[in-house]
């Protein structure tokens, strides 16, 4: 428990009490006293009645430990995820539901993902006819990692099912990939998620037919979404303060795989011109390429130290089409070749 709390203590921001309030309902439905669990986590029960109340990440993690230890349910992560709906996320959920298409809704939700309750970075892309939501570790969650993965997958699966209940002719089946070994039986997981589930995979991912992305949403309303987005921006600033562009770019590079994003692409993602983004970075005394080099260097060092991936495989993960280019860059960053470093 302490290892997890130490890792999360580096997060200085806070989050809404709403996520905990939903889990409290789950606790009480099982016949347990949630007040005791809240007290153990240092959370006042009175906060549950205040929609604007916030708690720290440490308190949320502590409550989750109490939740797992008290309920002692192998399917708890899945059941916790079932407690969430898009409307439980306030403005971000309502705005996503007001988007034009499934793709727009997912992209909006991920744009303001910090207002959600996930502790993972989520990458959204298309591959081989599938739309893919890939979950990557943001913190060292220790023994809570499996719970949070199963919780977030359960929520994501339920939300996407709510958004596109219609079937598509010849559709690919939804599929789940977990990177940990199967804790019980594959059949049990497949019964819970109602789809194929694979374990010990390279990534934690949800895959579904990419044709779903273009389906229109029944509650689409451009004006409503614009108004709600303004509320999302205000809420994000209130919870986390103003985030500078350097931090934003670092986050994007940290989560990307197989392709190095261009400055132009990142500028478009944040609704500014490339010229404006260059100026913002210059004001902070850094260039786009410096940030790219620093983040790729960190990722390369981590992959060389913690995996058995070949130099060629690492090159591809970092977005280099040729390993020679990666080797040259790595030597420029560290003064050594990747092989010599390893």
URNORQUI-V786445 format. One record per residue. N is the residue number from 1. RES is the residue in three letters. PSI is psi in whole degrees, -180 to 180 (999 if undefined). NEAR is the number of other C-alpha atoms within 8 Angstrom. D_CENTER is the distance of its C-alpha to the mean C-alpha in Angstrom with 2 decimals. Layout:
n,res,psi,near,d_center
N,RES,PSI,NEAR,D_CENTER
N,RES,PSI,NEAR,D_CENTER
//
This chain:
n,res,psi,near,d_center
1,UNK,-43,7,22.12
2,UNK,-38,5,23.18
3,UNK,-41,7,21.13
4,UNK,-44,13,17.89
5,UNK,-35,11,19.23
6,UNK,-42,8,20.32
7,UNK,-43,10,16.97
8,UNK,-21,13,15.40
9,UNK,-16,9,18.58
10,UNK,-15,6,17.64
11,UNK,115,6,15.24
12,UNK,-10,7,17.87
13,UNK,177,8,16.21
14,UNK,179,10,16.32
15,UNK,166,11,14.86
16,UNK,151,10,16.71
17,UNK,-13,13,18.90
18,UNK,-40,10,18.17
19,UNK,-43,10,15.47
20,UNK,-39,8,18.12
21,UNK,-34,9,20.87
22,UNK,-38,10,19.48
23,UNK,-30,10,19.44
24,UNK,-40,9,22.90
25,UNK,-38,8,24.17
26,UNK,-44,10,23.05
27,UNK,-48,13,24.88
28,UNK,-32,10,27.96
29,UNK,-21,7,28.08
30,UNK,2,7,28.54
31,UNK,16,6,31.43
32,UNK,161,7,30.07
33,UNK,105,8,30.59
34,UNK,-26,9,27.32
35,UNK,-41,7,29.26
36,UNK,-43,7,29.96
37,UNK,-39,11,26.33
38,UNK,-42,12,25.43
39,UNK,-39,10,28.31
40,UNK,-30,10,27.23
41,UNK,1,11,23.91
42,UNK,28,7,25.89
43,UNK,126,10,24.81
44,UNK,132,8,27.72
45,UNK,-25,8,28.03
46,UNK,-23,6,29.38
47,UNK,-23,9,26.01
48,UNK,-20,11,24.99
49,UNK,3,5,27.47
50,UNK,106,7,26.10
51,UNK,-21,8,23.38
52,UNK,0,6,22.95
53,UNK,150,9,22.74
54,UNK,158,8,20.01
55,UNK,164,11,19.40
56,UNK,163,10,18.18
57,UNK,-35,13,15.29
58,UNK,-42,9,18.24
59,UNK,-40,11,19.68
60,UNK,-43,11,16.62
61,UNK,-42,11,16.42
62,UNK,-41,11,20.21
63,UNK,-40,12,20.25
64,UNK,-40,9,17.91
65,UNK,-46,10,20.40
66,UNK,-40,11,23.22
67,UNK,-49,10,21.72
68,UNK,-44,10,21.41
69,UNK,-34,7,24.80
70,UNK,-48,6,26.55
71,UNK,-31,9,25.54
72,UNK,56,7,25.58
73,UNK,122,6,24.19
74,UNK,-24,5,22.78
75,UNK,18,6,20.96
76,UNK,-40,12,19.57
77,UNK,-46,14,15.84
78,UNK,-45,12,16.59
79,UNK,-36,10,18.90
80,UNK,-41,12,16.61
81,UNK,-29,13,14.10
82,UNK,-15,11,17.29
83,UNK,-17,10,17.98
84,UNK,144,10,15.38
85,UNK,163,10,16.22
86,UNK,-39,12,15.11
87,UNK,-14,8,18.09
88,UNK,-12,9,16.98
89,UNK,12,12,14.50
90,UNK,-135,8,17.57
91,UNK,-39,11,17.86
92,UNK,-40,16,14.39
93,UNK,-43,12,14.92
94,UNK,-39,13,18.54
95,UNK,-41,15,17.98
96,UNK,-42,14,15.66
97,UNK,-19,12,18.47
98,UNK,2,14,21.01
99,UNK,164,15,19.73
100,UNK,-45,11,22.16
101,UNK,171,12,20.37
102,UNK,-44,15,17.48
103,UNK,-45,8,16.14
104,UNK,-40,10,16.65
105,UNK,-44,14,14.89
106,UNK,-46,9,11.62
107,UNK,-38,9,11.95
108,UNK,-46,11,12.88
109,UNK,-41,11,10.10
110,UNK,-29,8,7.57
111,UNK,-37,6,10.39
112,UNK,35,11,10.38
113,UNK,-25,8,6.83
114,UNK,-17,7,8.50
115,UNK,-8,11,10.91
116,UNK,-170,8,8.91
117,UNK,15,7,8.97
118,UNK,152,8,5.73
119,UNK,21,8,6.28
120,UNK,152,9,3.69
121,UNK,139,9,3.27
122,UNK,123,10,3.42
123,UNK,133,11,7.18
124,UNK,120,9,9.67
125,UNK,172,7,13.26
126,UNK,144,9,16.58
127,UNK,123,7,18.54
128,UNK,45,4,21.90
129,UNK,0,7,21.93
130,UNK,149,11,18.50
131,UNK,135,13,15.41
132,UNK,130,13,12.48
133,UNK,109,11,8.79
134,UNK,127,11,7.91
135,UNK,124,11,5.51
136,UNK,146,11,6.80
137,UNK,132,8,8.12
138,UNK,-33,7,7.97
139,UNK,168,8,10.97
140,UNK,100,9,13.76
141,UNK,-3,9,13.38
142,UNK,-131,8,16.68
143,UNK,-1,7,18.06
144,UNK,-6,10,15.31
145,UNK,-48,9,12.75
146,UNK,-43,9,14.11
147,UNK,-49,9,14.26
148,UNK,-37,11,10.65
149,UNK,-48,9,9.75
150,UNK,-37,11,12.63
151,UNK,-49,15,11.94
152,UNK,-36,10,8.56
153,UNK,-40,11,10.27
154,UNK,-46,15,13.29
155,UNK,-48,13,11.99
156,UNK,-40,8,10.43
157,UNK,-43,10,13.71
158,UNK,-41,10,15.85
159,UNK,-44,10,14.58
160,UNK,-34,8,15.10
161,UNK,-39,8,18.38
162,UNK,-35,7,19.45
163,UNK,-35,9,18.83
164,UNK,77,11,20.87
165,UNK,-15,6,23.32
166,UNK,152,4,25.84
167,UNK,157,6,26.58
168,UNK,137,7,27.13
169,UNK,127,4,30.18
170,UNK,24,4,29.46
171,UNK,148,7,25.71
172,UNK,144,7,23.66
173,UNK,145,8,22.44
174,UNK,144,10,18.83
175,UNK,146,11,17.77
176,UNK,136,12,15.31
177,UNK,127,13,15.00
178,UNK,145,14,14.45
179,UNK,-3,10,15.32
180,UNK,158,8,17.40
181,UNK,153,7,20.96
182,UNK,120,8,21.78
183,UNK,-27,4,22.57
184,UNK,-97,5,25.12
185,UNK,145,7,25.98
186,UNK,-39,9,24.29
187,UNK,-38,6,26.33
188,UNK,-44,8,24.96
189,UNK,-41,9,21.33
190,UNK,-31,11,22.48
191,UNK,-38,8,24.40
192,UNK,-50,7,21.49
193,UNK,-8,10,19.09
194,UNK,42,6,22.15
195,UNK,168,10,21.23
196,UNK,136,10,21.58
197,UNK,128,12,19.41
198,UNK,142,10,19.71
199,UNK,168,10,19.28
200,UNK,40,10,19.54
201,UNK,164,10,17.81
202,UNK,-29,6,16.61
203,UNK,162,10,12.92
204,UNK,113,12,10.73
205,UNK,152,11,10.82
206,UNK,127,13,11.97
207,UNK,137,11,14.89
208,UNK,164,12,17.19
209,UNK,125,12,20.15
210,UNK,-17,9,19.38
211,UNK,-21,7,22.35
212,UNK,-28,10,20.48
213,UNK,-28,9,18.69
214,UNK,-1,8,22.06
215,UNK,133,9,23.00
216,UNK,148,8,23.97
217,UNK,141,13,22.66
218,UNK,-26,4,25.54
219,UNK,20,7,24.68
220,UNK,130,11,24.13
221,UNK,107,9,25.65
222,UNK,-45,9,25.22
223,UNK,-44,6,26.93
224,UNK,-44,9,24.98
225,UNK,-42,13,21.64
226,UNK,-42,9,23.06
227,UNK,-41,8,24.29
228,UNK,-32,12,21.07
229,UNK,-37,11,19.15
230,UNK,-39,8,21.70
231,UNK,-37,9,20.88
232,UNK,-42,12,17.14
233,UNK,-43,8,18.25
234,UNK,-42,8,20.66
235,UNK,-39,9,18.33
236,UNK,-43,12,15.85
237,UNK,-41,9,18.95
238,UNK,-38,7,20.35
239,UNK,-39,9,17.46
240,UNK,-7,9,16.53
241,UNK,-180,7,19.57
242,UNK,130,5,19.94
243,UNK,128,7,17.60
244,UNK,166,6,19.72
245,UNK,-28,9,19.27
246,UNK,-46,9,19.46
247,UNK,-41,8,16.27
248,UNK,-45,9,14.51
249,UNK,-41,10,16.01
250,UNK,-43,11,15.19
251,UNK,-41,8,11.42
252,UNK,-45,8,11.87
253,UNK,-37,12,14.20
254,UNK,-33,9,12.24
255,UNK,-14,10,9.53
256,UNK,154,10,12.35
257,UNK,147,8,14.64
258,UNK,-9,9,18.13
259,UNK,131,9,18.72
260,UNK,119,10,19.38
261,UNK,146,8,18.56
262,UNK,160,6,21.70
263,UNK,-38,9,22.39
264,UNK,-43,8,23.44
265,UNK,-43,8,20.19
266,UNK,-38,10,18.19
267,UNK,-42,12,20.94
268,UNK,-39,10,20.67
269,UNK,-29,7,16.96
270,UNK,15,6,17.99
271,UNK,40,6,21.24
272,UNK,164,9,23.63
273,UNK,159,9,26.19
274,UNK,-36,10,26.11
275,UNK,-44,6,29.17
276,UNK,-42,8,27.58
277,UNK,-42,12,24.60
278,UNK,-41,10,27.17
279,UNK,-42,8,29.15
280,UNK,-42,9,26.29
281,UNK,-39,13,25.56
282,UNK,-38,9,29.32
283,UNK,-27,7,29.61
284,UNK,9,7,27.22
285,UNK,32,6,29.32
286,UNK,155,9,27.06
287,UNK,162,9,26.82
288,UNK,-43,9,23.96
289,UNK,-34,6,25.29
290,UNK,-43,8,25.44
291,UNK,-45,12,21.73
292,UNK,-48,10,21.07
293,UNK,-42,9,23.60
294,UNK,-45,8,22.30
295,UNK,-39,11,18.71
296,UNK,-36,11,20.04
297,UNK,-45,10,22.55
298,UNK,-45,8,20.09
299,UNK,-40,10,18.14
300,UNK,-46,11,21.56
301,UNK,-40,8,22.94
302,UNK,-44,9,20.12
303,UNK,-38,11,20.45
304,UNK,-32,13,24.20
305,UNK,-30,7,24.25
306,UNK,-4,6,21.91
307,UNK,169,7,22.27
308,UNK,17,6,25.30
309,UNK,145,8,24.13
310,UNK,165,6,27.07
311,UNK,-40,9,27.50
312,UNK,-42,8,27.30
313,UNK,-41,8,23.96
314,UNK,-40,12,22.47
315,UNK,-45,13,24.07
316,UNK,-40,12,22.37
317,UNK,-32,10,18.89
318,UNK,-1,13,19.58
319,UNK,11,10,20.88
320,UNK,131,13,24.57
321,UNK,-22,7,26.80
322,UNK,137,9,29.41
323,UNK,-28,11,29.28
324,UNK,-38,6,32.27
325,UNK,-41,9,30.31
326,UNK,-46,10,27.64
327,UNK,-43,10,30.50
328,UNK,-44,9,32.24
329,UNK,-43,8,29.24
330,UNK,-40,14,28.50
331,UNK,-34,11,32.17
332,UNK,-35,8,32.10
333,UNK,-41,8,29.21
334,UNK,-15,7,30.63
335,UNK,1,7,34.22
336,UNK,161,9,33.71
337,UNK,158,11,32.83
338,UNK,-39,11,29.76
339,UNK,-43,6,32.28
340,UNK,-39,6,34.20
341,UNK,-43,7,31.16
342,UNK,999,6,30.07
//
